[in-house]
Amino acid sequence: AGRDLIADKITPDRLAKGVSQLGFSRACLVGAIDSSQARILACREGDEEVSFLAVSRAPGRGEVIVMSHALWWNLNALNGTDGGDNPQLMENLFTP
């Protein structure tokens, strides 16, 4: 997809609590083929078919989170340059 992209359409979810936009570097886009099985949580306005963040929750099968950031451990580094809420997303990911 490219380098340093902004996801400015955030779907309400516990993972996105307090998040209004996210910055992604070298992201590989992901999609949710079956909306009954998975939900897109972060995408670019006007490009809702592909995402940078998605989640699947199924009774008895747990939760699968897909985040398409090449260097996930460096996600917070983008926060200062693009105004994204990346630190809040990381906190949400690691908070039960």
URDAPE-V513951 format. One record per residue. N is the residue number from 1. SS is DSSP state (helix for helix, strand for strand, loop for the rest). OMEGA is omega in degrees with one decimal (999 if undefined). Layout:
N&SS&OMEGA ; N&SS&OMEGA
//
This chain:
1&loop&-179.0 ; 2&strand&-176.9 ; 3&loop&173.4 ; 4&loop&178.3 ; 5&strand&179.5 ; 6&strand&171.2 ; 7&strand&-174.9 ; 8&loop&173.9 ; 9&strand&-175.3 ; 10&strand&178.1 ; 11&loop&178.0 ; 12&loop&-178.8 ; 13&loop&178.9 ; 14&helix&178.5 ; 15&helix&-177.1 ; 16&helix&-179.7 ; 17&loop&179.9 ; 18&loop&-177.5 ; 19&loop&176.4 ; 20&loop&172.0 ; 21&loop&-177.7 ; 22&strand&175.2 ; 23&strand&-179.8 ; 24&strand&178.6 ; 25&loop&179.9 ; 26&loop&-176.9 ; 27&strand&170.1 ; 28&loop&-174.7 ; 29&loop&177.0 ; 30&strand&178.4 ; 31&loop&175.9 ; 32&loop&-176.2 ; 33&loop&-178.2 ; 34&loop&-175.9 ; 35&loop&175.3 ; 36&loop&-179.0 ; 37&loop&-176.1 ; 38&loop&179.4 ; 39&strand&173.5 ; 40&strand&-178.4 ; 41&strand&-178.1 ; 42&strand&178.6 ; 43&strand&176.7 ; 44&strand&178.0 ; 45&loop&-179.9 ; 46&loop&-179.2 ; 47&strand&-171.9 ; 48&loop&-178.8 ; 49&loop&-179.4 ; 50&loop&-169.5 ; 51&strand&172.3 ; 52&loop&-177.5 ; 53&strand&179.5 ; 54&strand&179.4 ; 55&strand&173.8 ; 56&strand&177.4 ; 57&strand&179.6 ; 58&strand&178.5 ; 59&loop&178.7 ; 60&loop&-178.5 ; 61&loop&177.9 ; 62&strand&-174.0 ; 63&strand&175.0 ; 64&strand&179.2 ; 65&strand&177.4 ; 66&strand&177.1 ; 67&strand&-172.7 ; 68&loop&176.8 ; 69&loop&-173.3 ; 70&loop&-177.6 ; 71&loop&-172.2 ; 72&helix&-178.6 ; 73&helix&179.5 ; 74&helix&-176.3 ; 75&helix&-177.4 ; 76&helix&-178.4 ; 77&helix&-179.9 ; 78&helix&-174.1 ; 79&helix&-176.0 ; 80&helix&-175.4 ; 81&helix&-175.1 ; 82&helix&178.2 ; 83&loop&-179.0 ; 84&loop&179.5 ; 85&loop&-177.3 ; 86&helix&178.2 ; 87&helix&178.9 ; 88&helix&176.9 ; 89&helix&-179.7 ; 90&helix&177.5 ; 91&helix&179.1 ; 92&helix&-179.4 ; 93&helix&-175.3 ; 94&loop&177.6 ; 95&loop&-178.3 ; 96&loop&999
//
